[in-house]
Amino acid sequence: MDQPACRTLALEYLPRQRCLVMYAGTEPPTDAAWDMYLDQLRVPREIRIFVVTEGSRPTRAQQARLADVVNIHPAPTAVISPAVAVRFVVSSVALFKSNLRYFTPDQVDDAYQHLGIRPVERVQVEQALERLRKHMRSMS
């Protein structure tokens, strides 16, 4: 389990679930943090991406860099956030990434279903999210 993290976002790859879990707070990701995320997407492997953000969203320049990577590796992605601004960004990115979907926090079950994450796998994803939250809090 790798846990690249910084003050604005944290990642963990769960190999058994083939799932990259990302947690972001409220601050926009730094370019270094966003590049760390893109580097994980460039690794040739079959993955699903489960993102929880408290409102953080990529800048336009970061979105453009994401578009380049998505064309190479179109992993199914679920983004969960209470923030309307995140929904807008997800909608614009979804124009070139059809398997990207936005969910509100009360639609977590739908997000898991979108990614094909079975109930038994959800426990590991939730545990990863908790580790990432704790790790980011410790960096604040």
C-alpha positions in Angstrom: 0.0 0.0 0.0 1.5 3.3 -1.1 0.3 6.5 0.5 1.6 9.4 -1.4 0.2 12.5 0.3 0.6 16.1 0.7 -1.4 18.9 2.4 -4.0 19.1 -0.4 -4.7 15.5 -1.4 -3.7 11.9 -0.5 -3.8 8.7 -2.5 -3.7 5.0 -1.8 -3.8 2.2 -4.3 -5.6 -1.0 -3.2 -4.2 -3.8 -5.5 -6.7 -6.5 -4.5 -9.6 -4.1 -5.3 -7.8 -2.6 -8.3 -8.9 0.7 -6.8 -7.1 4.1 -6.5 -8.6 5.9 -3.6 -8.1 9.7 -3.4 -9.1 12.1 -0.6 -9.0 15.8 -1.0 -9.9 18.5 1.5 -11.2 22.0 0.7 -8.1 23.6 -0.7 -7.2 23.3 -4.4 -4.5 20.8 -5.1 -1.0 22.1 -5.6 0.6 21.4 -9.0 2.9 18.9 -7.2 0.0 17.1 -5.6 -2.0 17.0 -8.9 1.1 15.7 -10.8 1.4 12.9 -8.1 -2.2 11.9 -8.9 -1.5 12.0 -12.7 1.6 9.8 -12.2 -0.6 7.2 -10.5 -3.0 7.3 -13.5 -0.1 6.7 -15.9 0.9 3.4 -14.3 -0.3 0.7 -16.7 -2.8 -1.3 -14.8 -6.5 -1.9 -14.7 -8.0 0.4 -12.0 -11.1 2.1 -10.7 -10.8 5.5 -9.2 -12.8 6.5 -6.0 -12.5 10.1 -5.1 -13.8 11.9 -2.1 -13.3 15.7 -1.9 -14.6 18.1 0.6 -14.6 20.8 -2.1 -11.1 20.8 -3.6 -11.1 20.7 -7.4 -8.4 21.0 -10.0 -7.6 24.3 -11.7 -8.2 24.7 -15.4 -4.5 24.0 -16.2 -4.7 20.9 -14.0 -7.9 19.8 -15.8 -6.1 20.1 -19.2 -3.3 17.9 -17.9 -5.9 15.4 -16.7 -7.4 15.3 -20.2 -4.1 14.2 -21.7 -3.8 11.3 -19.2 -7.5 10.3 -19.5 -7.1 9.7 -23.2 -4.3 7.2 -22.4 -6.0 5.5 -19.4 -9.8 5.9 -19.2 -10.4 4.4 -15.8 -13.9 4.4 -14.4 -14.1 7.1 -11.8 -16.6 8.2 -9.1 -16.2 11.6 -7.5 -18.1 12.2 -4.2 -18.4 15.7 -2.9 -21.0 18.0 -1.3 -19.6 20.9 -3.3 -21.6 22.2 -6.3 -18.4 23.6 -7.9 -17.0 20.1 -7.9 -20.1 18.9 -9.7 -19.5 21.5 -12.4 -15.9 20.5 -12.9 -16.8 16.8 -13.1 -19.4 17.6 -15.7 -17.0 19.5 -17.9 -14.3 16.7 -17.6 -17.0 14.1 -18.3 -17.3 15.5 -21.8 -14.1 13.7 -22.7 -14.3 10.9 -20.0 -17.6 9.2 -20.3 -17.1 6.8 -17.4 -16.6 9.7 -14.9 -19.6 10.4 -12.6 -20.3 12.8 -9.8 -22.1 11.7 -6.6 -23.3 13.5 -3.5 -22.3 12.1 -0.1 -25.7 10.5 0.3 -25.2 8.6 -3.0 -22.1 6.6 -1.9 -23.8 3.3 -2.7 -24.4 4.5 -6.2 -20.7 5.5 -6.5 -19.6 2.0 -5.5 -22.1 0.5 -7.9 -20.8 2.7 -10.7 -17.3 1.3 -10.1 -18.4 -2.2 -9.6 -17.0 -2.3 -6.1 -18.7 -5.2 -4.2 -19.9 -4.8 -0.6 -17.0 -6.9 0.7 -14.5 -4.6 -1.1 -16.1 -1.4 0.3 -14.7 -2.1 3.8 -11.1 -1.8 2.4 -12.0 1.4 0.5 -13.6 3.0 3.6 -10.5 2.0 5.7 -8.2 3.6 3.1 -10.3 6.8 3.1 -10.0 7.0 6.9 -6.2 6.4 6.7 -5.9 9.2 4.1 -8.1 11.6 6.1 -5.9 11.0 9.2 -2.7 11.4 7.3 -3.8 14.7 5.8 -4.9 16.0 9.2 -1.5 15.1 10.6 0.1 17.2 7.9 -2.0 20.3 8.6 
